[in-house]
Amino acid sequence: MGKKCLDYINDLNDYIDGQIDSDLYQEIENHLKQCENCRIMIDTLKKTVSLCREGKELKELKLPPPLEKKLNDMLKKHWQEKFGK
C-alpha cells in the first residue's frame, strides 16, 4: 500500500527546495501525477514561497490604521483565549 497525501506533508518544503533524496523526490512526483489535490497544494505552496521571496525585496507596507487596530485586537483576543494572559 502506498503513502497517503498526509504522509508527504513533512517533506513538501524540502521537495520544493530540492533538498530530498532522489527516491523520495520520485515518489512524490509519481504521487502528484495521480493526485490533483496535492498538485494544487504544491502549486499554492510554490506560489507562496515565491511571493515571500519577492516580498523581501519590497519595502514594508503599512496597513490602514483601522485595519491594523482590528487585526491587533483579533490577535490579542486569540492570544488571551489560548494562553489566558
C-alpha positions as CSV (number, residue, x, y, z in Angstrom):
1,M,0.0,0.0,0.0
2,G,1.4,3.4,-1.0
3,K,1.7,6.5,1.0
4,K,-1.3,8.8,1.5
5,C,-1.3,12.5,0.9
6,L,-0.7,13.4,4.6
7,D,2.4,11.2,4.7
8,Y,4.1,13.7,2.4
9,I,3.3,16.9,4.3
10,N,6.5,17.0,6.3
11,D,8.6,16.6,3.1
12,L,7.0,19.3,0.9
13,N,9.3,22.2,1.8
14,D,12.3,20.1,1.1
15,Y,10.7,18.8,-2.1
16,I,10.2,22.3,-3.3
17,D,13.7,23.3,-2.4
18,G,15.1,20.2,-4.0
19,Q,16.6,19.1,-0.6
20,I,15.3,15.5,-0.5
21,D,16.9,12.2,-1.7
22,S,16.1,11.2,-5.3
23,D,13.9,8.2,-4.3
24,L,11.6,10.3,-2.2
25,Y,11.6,13.0,-4.9
26,Q,10.5,10.5,-7.5
27,E,7.9,9.0,-5.1
28,I,6.3,12.5,-4.6
29,E,6.5,13.2,-8.4
30,N,4.6,9.9,-9.0
31,H,2.0,10.8,-6.4
32,L,1.5,14.2,-7.9
33,K,0.8,12.7,-11.3
34,Q,-2.2,10.9,-9.7
35,C,-3.4,13.4,-7.1
36,E,-4.9,16.6,-8.2
37,N,-5.4,17.9,-4.6
38,C,-1.7,17.5,-3.9
39,R,-0.8,19.2,-7.2
40,I,-3.0,22.2,-6.2
41,M,-1.4,22.2,-2.8
42,I,2.2,22.1,-4.2
43,D,1.4,24.8,-6.7
44,T,-0.1,27.0,-4.0
45,L,3.0,26.4,-1.7
46,K,5.4,27.2,-4.5
47,K,3.5,30.4,-5.2
48,T,3.5,31.4,-1.5
49,V,7.3,30.8,-1.3
50,S,7.8,32.8,-4.4
51,L,5.7,35.7,-3.1
52,C,7.5,35.6,0.2
53,R,10.9,35.8,-1.5
54,E,9.7,38.7,-3.6
55,G,8.3,40.4,-0.5
56,K,11.8,40.6,1.0
57,E,12.7,43.0,-1.8
58,L,9.7,45.2,-1.3
59,K,9.7,48.0,1.3
60,E,7.5,47.5,4.3
61,L,3.9,48.5,3.7
62,K,1.7,50.0,6.4
63,L,-1.8,48.8,7.0
64,P,-4.5,51.4,7.2
65,P,-4.9,52.3,10.9
66,P,-8.5,50.9,11.3
67,L,-7.4,47.6,9.7
68,E,-4.2,47.4,11.8
69,K,-6.3,48.0,15.0
70,K,-8.8,45.4,14.1
71,L,-6.1,42.8,13.3
72,N,-4.2,43.6,16.5
73,D,-7.4,43.3,18.5
74,M,-8.2,40.0,17.0
75,L,-4.7,38.6,17.6
76,K,-4.8,39.9,21.2
77,K,-8.2,38.2,21.8
78,H,-7.0,35.0,20.3
79,W,-3.8,35.1,22.4
80,Q,-5.8,35.7,25.6
81,E,-8.2,32.9,24.8
82,K,-5.4,30.5,24.0
83,F,-3.0,31.4,26.8
84,G,-5.2,33.1,29.3
85,K,-3.0,36.2,29.6
